[in-house]
Amino acid sequence: MTITISNHLKALEEESIYILREVAAQFERPALLFSGGKDSITLVHLARKAFYPAKFPFPLVHIDTGHNFQETLDFRDWLVEQTGAQLIVRYVQDSINQKKVVEENGKYASRNSLQTITLLDAIEEFKFDACIGGARRDEEKARAKERIFSVRDDFGQWDPKRQRPEIWNHLNGMINFGENVRVFPISNWTELDVWNYIKTENLALPTIYFTHKRQVFERDGLIFPHSDFITMDGEEVFTQDVRFRTVGDMTCTAAVLSTADNVDDIISEIKASTISERGARFDDKRSEAAMEKRKLAGYF
């Protein structure tokens, strides 16, 4: 059955394609930051549309924490094979080995924030002047402060006071030597928009977005995937039907109880939910301004 794209989704799609084409026109060495999650998968699809029949003119860059979901890594490799895209992977473990970052210890240890240094090193290594990301303004209050072209200084840091006005979709890509720009083509999309677009375009996703039986444990009211590097002694492991609403480092990404095994069921579930999408991301709960602090340091 063919599903016709709604006028609302069509307008969002056209805006995103315009932004992606502006990136290609205004920057010399852009890259698309790819996490393997639904938002970055949507971005890849939009990029393919933006430059069809040619390939999109930038590589995919994945910062691998070493604690990623295997399903996500498998999907990443499948997508690269399907699209013929160039994939660049850089590893947090290398940053740890080089003593550029110190691995956290304890119950709430995570490598999520350690990605920042690995990312900044990759930007320096390849001289990227624009990094395209899948952040959306509805995700988290710090995200809402972002412009579509978000300028970062020569240390990779974000200063909300230096954000430029973007009137009538005029995007200013002029930067000084050493600076770079983070670009967010789906800033104006919501979680529901993304899922409706996935349904309309029939996009493939990693299996962890759909209900499956998994070994999990409960911590602080959240359900986490069982793993040797997460589960602590004394935490009871059990099997449960769960899915993941957002995908990140396993150490800070909690599951949700769900029987949704298709996109329609997920859309219905989101509409009925009283918890935000990132409500299952433990890294955002470390402090009231956790996301903003990470962004100030150069996070995605």
Wavefront OBJ file of the C-alpha trace (Angstrom):
o trace
v 0.000 0.000 0.000
v 1.364 3.421 -1.004
v 1.193 6.082 1.698
v 1.003 9.698 0.549
v 3.198 12.139 2.437
v 1.177 14.770 4.324
v 1.577 18.468 3.583
v 3.107 18.923 7.036
v 5.755 16.241 6.509
v 6.376 17.444 2.965
v 7.134 20.945 4.262
v 9.521 19.548 6.884
v 11.199 17.339 4.277
v 11.655 20.264 1.876
v 13.167 22.413 4.629
v 15.613 19.664 5.612
v 16.652 19.045 1.998
v 17.215 22.781 1.545
v 19.448 22.828 4.639
v 21.468 19.820 3.468
v 22.019 21.428 0.067
v 23.086 24.666 1.757
v 25.666 22.693 3.745
v 27.096 21.251 0.534
v 27.145 24.718 -1.054
v 28.630 26.686 1.856
v 31.171 24.303 3.400
v 34.244 22.557 2.060
v 34.420 19.486 4.327
v 31.062 18.575 5.829
v 30.286 15.277 7.567
v 27.131 13.617 8.867
v 27.337 12.414 12.460
v 25.751 8.984 12.530
v 24.657 7.259 15.728
v 22.566 4.476 14.211
v 19.435 5.937 15.794
v 16.195 6.823 14.035
v 17.053 10.528 13.692
v 20.391 9.965 11.985
v 18.815 7.254 9.809
v 16.180 9.805 8.785
v 18.976 12.261 7.975
v 20.697 9.736 5.721
v 17.422 9.179 3.868
v 16.930 12.946 3.475
v 20.512 13.334 2.225
v 19.950 10.615 -0.372
v 16.858 12.487 -1.570
v 18.653 15.848 -1.539
v 21.416 14.767 -3.908
v 19.779 11.989 -5.953
v 20.806 10.531 -8.380
v 24.318 11.313 -7.110
v 25.566 10.086 -3.749
v 25.449 12.603 -0.920
v 28.776 14.468 -0.790
v 29.899 13.824 2.782
v 30.982 10.848 4.882
v 29.151 9.320 7.822
v 31.089 9.713 11.076
v 30.349 7.378 13.972
v 31.893 7.907 17.400
v 31.896 4.407 18.897
v 31.871 4.365 22.697
v 32.619 0.655 22.808
v 29.346 0.265 24.702
v 26.995 0.474 21.742
v 24.109 -1.875 21.078
v 25.260 -4.612 18.702
v 21.989 -4.279 16.795
v 22.874 -0.649 16.082
v 26.365 -1.508 14.835
v 24.982 -4.256 12.602
v 22.419 -1.858 11.163
v 25.101 0.819 10.600
v 27.198 -1.592 8.556
v 24.148 -2.766 6.582
v 23.128 0.826 5.783
v 26.624 1.740 4.613
v 26.595 -1.253 2.288
v 23.147 -0.323 0.961
v 23.961 3.342 0.327
v 27.608 3.087 -0.666
v 28.386 5.860 1.805
v 31.864 6.440 3.196
v 32.014 5.514 6.887
v 34.549 6.931 9.341
v 34.597 5.378 12.810
v 36.578 6.729 15.726
v 36.696 5.014 19.113
v 36.370 6.351 22.652
v 38.587 3.467 23.757
v 41.438 5.022 21.767
v 40.947 8.312 23.632
v 41.066 6.382 26.909
v 44.225 4.519 25.859
v 45.846 7.829 24.865
v 44.920 9.208 28.322
v 42.978 12.067 26.768
v 39.961 11.080 28.857
v 39.546 9.169 32.087
v 37.043 6.350 32.244
v 34.397 6.790 34.906
v 33.958 4.252 37.690
v 31.042 3.231 39.863
v 27.362 2.549 39.552
v 26.602 5.407 37.157
v 29.771 5.238 35.059
v 29.221 6.000 31.377
v 31.315 6.709 28.324
v 28.653 8.938 26.815
v 30.228 12.272 27.722
v 33.679 10.943 26.811
v 32.581 10.978 23.167
v 33.159 14.728 23.093
v 36.956 14.508 23.007
v 36.901 11.707 20.436
v 34.567 13.774 18.242
v 36.656 16.933 18.534
v 39.779 14.943 17.638
v 37.999 13.534 14.578
v 36.935 17.033 13.502
v 40.554 18.172 13.805
v 41.916 15.071 12.061
v 39.701 15.453 8.990
v 39.369 19.261 9.137
v 35.574 19.071 9.063
v 34.045 22.535 8.911
v 30.432 21.389 9.307
v 29.041 18.395 11.188
v 25.435 17.474 10.466
v 23.512 16.035 13.410
v 20.039 14.720 14.112
v 19.224 16.831 17.190
v 15.714 18.231 17.417
v 14.496 21.195 19.467
v 11.734 19.185 21.140
v 14.191 16.687 22.666
v 15.549 18.714 25.554
v 15.550 22.352 26.684
v 19.226 22.888 25.805
v 18.483 21.673 22.285
v 15.788 24.327 21.973
v 18.462 27.055 22.138
v 20.208 25.777 19.027
v 20.105 27.463 15.656
v 20.126 25.290 12.534
v 23.699 26.463 11.847
v 25.293 26.347 15.311
v 28.750 27.920 15.363
v 31.441 26.320 17.542
v 34.710 28.044 18.402
v 38.199 26.745 17.615
v 38.009 24.616 20.780
v 34.747 23.055 19.571
v 32.754 24.781 22.288
v 29.235 26.156 22.026
v 28.288 29.606 23.319
v 24.538 30.321 23.143
v 25.282 34.066 23.112
v 27.126 33.695 19.802
v 24.205 32.085 18.000
v 23.235 33.931 14.850
v 19.730 35.010 13.875
v 18.182 32.873 11.134
v 15.509 35.040 9.565
v 13.448 33.642 6.697
v 15.703 30.564 6.513
v 18.786 32.605 5.623
v 21.629 30.390 6.837
v 24.986 32.034 7.445
v 27.858 29.580 7.113
v 30.690 32.103 7.331
v 33.203 31.033 9.976
v 36.670 32.057 11.058
v 39.707 29.813 10.710
v 39.520 26.947 13.191
v 35.794 27.298 13.843
v 33.220 24.770 12.710
v 29.465 24.546 12.539
v 27.047 21.913 13.797
v 24.067 21.684 11.475
v 20.652 20.392 12.529
v 18.410 19.849 9.474
v 15.571 18.272 11.478
v 15.560 20.868 14.265
v 11.910 21.696 13.646
v 10.737 18.070 13.625
v 9.160 16.380 16.633
v 9.554 12.766 17.707
v 6.117 12.063 16.259
v 7.074 13.752 12.974
v 10.081 11.459 12.678
v 8.017 8.335 13.282
v 5.310 9.428 10.850
v 8.011 10.094 8.265
v 9.565 6.672 8.924
v 6.134 5.149 8.305
v 5.515 7.176 5.150
v 8.950 6.465 3.671
v 9.011 2.856 4.930
v 12.471 3.281 6.453
v 14.329 0.330 7.928
v 15.432 0.615 11.572
v 17.507 -1.367 14.073
v 15.428 -4.074 15.702
v 15.839 -2.600 19.193
v 13.240 0.063 18.365
v 10.613 -2.692 18.348
v 9.513 -4.945 21.182
v 11.755 -7.906 21.900
v 12.656 -10.087 24.840
v 15.798 -8.917 26.569
v 17.695 -9.523 29.763
v 17.318 -6.360 31.811
v 17.583 -5.072 35.368
v 15.974 -2.217 37.275
v 17.923 0.722 38.655
v 16.446 3.930 40.079
v 13.076 3.167 38.535
v 14.479 2.644 35.043
v 14.988 -0.590 33.131
v 18.493 -1.048 31.723
v 19.879 -3.680 29.349
v 21.936 -6.304 31.137
v 25.634 -6.252 30.309
v 28.861 -7.108 32.112
v 29.910 -3.446 32.047
v 26.588 -2.093 33.378
v 25.013 -4.567 35.780
v 26.360 -4.415 39.335
v 26.580 -7.230 41.860
v 23.241 -7.674 43.615
v 21.112 -6.269 40.782
v 18.528 -8.838 39.728
v 18.520 -9.706 36.037
v 15.258 -10.806 34.448
v 13.788 -11.229 30.969
v 11.195 -8.691 29.828
v 9.431 -7.508 26.660
v 10.970 -4.095 26.025
v 11.980 -1.718 23.277
v 14.175 1.378 23.166
v 12.643 4.752 22.436
v 16.007 6.422 21.914
v 19.371 4.848 21.135
v 22.660 5.829 22.741
v 25.437 4.394 24.832
v 24.081 1.298 26.601
v 25.208 2.568 29.996
v 22.781 5.473 29.978
v 19.974 4.311 27.686
v 17.047 2.719 29.466
v 14.376 0.553 27.867
v 10.623 1.013 28.027
v 8.077 -1.720 28.629
v 6.298 -2.203 25.341
v 4.470 -4.638 23.091
v 4.820 -2.354 20.030
v 6.191 -4.463 17.201
v 5.396 -2.136 14.296
v 5.545 1.571 13.498
v 1.787 2.142 13.860
v 1.866 0.733 17.387
v 4.892 2.886 18.254
v 3.100 6.009 17.002
v 0.072 5.178 19.141
v 2.342 4.529 22.122
v 4.094 7.896 21.749
v 0.783 9.749 21.489
v -0.343 8.204 24.782
v 2.976 8.663 26.582
v 3.340 11.160 29.434
v 7.155 10.825 29.499
v 9.457 12.673 27.132
v 11.596 10.814 24.626
v 14.790 11.452 26.606
v 13.113 10.476 29.842
v 14.855 7.141 29.396
v 18.308 8.711 29.034
v 20.054 8.572 32.408
v 22.854 10.928 31.307
v 20.301 13.763 31.147
v 19.348 13.146 34.788
v 22.801 13.802 36.239
v 21.918 17.444 36.789
v 19.311 19.984 35.728
v 21.716 21.368 33.117
v 23.470 18.123 32.144
v 22.885 18.458 28.391
v 23.846 22.126 28.303
v 27.117 21.453 30.142
v 28.024 18.741 27.653
v 27.181 21.030 24.733
v 29.303 23.838 26.162
v 32.242 21.424 26.169
v 31.733 20.482 22.525
v 29.157 17.671 22.676
v 26.959 16.929 19.677
l 1 2 3 4 5 6 7 8 9 10 11 12 13 14 15 16 17 18 19 20 21 22 23 24 25 26 27 28 29 30 31 32 33 34 35 36 37 38 39 40 41 42 43 44 45 46 47 48 49 50 51 52 53 54 55 56 57 58 59 60 61 62 63 64 65 66 67 68 69 70 71 72 73 74 75 76 77 78 79 80 81 82 83 84 85 86 87 88 89 90 91 92 93 94 95 96 97 98 99 100 101 102 103 104 105 106 107 108 109 110 111 112 113 114 115 116 117 118 119 120 121 122 123 124 125 126 127 128 129 130 131 132 133 134 135 136 137 138 139 140 141 142 143 144 145 146 147 148 149 150 151 152 153 154 155 156 157 158 159 160 161 162 163 164 165 166 167 168 169 170 171 172 173 174 175 176 177 178 179 180 181 182 183 184 185 186 187 188 189 190 191 192 193 194 195 196 197 198 199 200 201 202 203 204 205 206 207 208 209 210 211 212 213 214 215 216 217 218 219 220 221 222 223 224 225 226 227 228 229 230 231 232 233 234 235 236 237 238 239 240 241 242 243 244 245 246 247 248 249 250 251 252 253 254 255 256 257 258 259 260 261 262 263 264 265 266 267 268 269 270 271 272 273 274 275 276 277 278 279 280 281 282 283 284 285 286 287 288 289 290 291 292 293 294 295 296 297 298 299 300
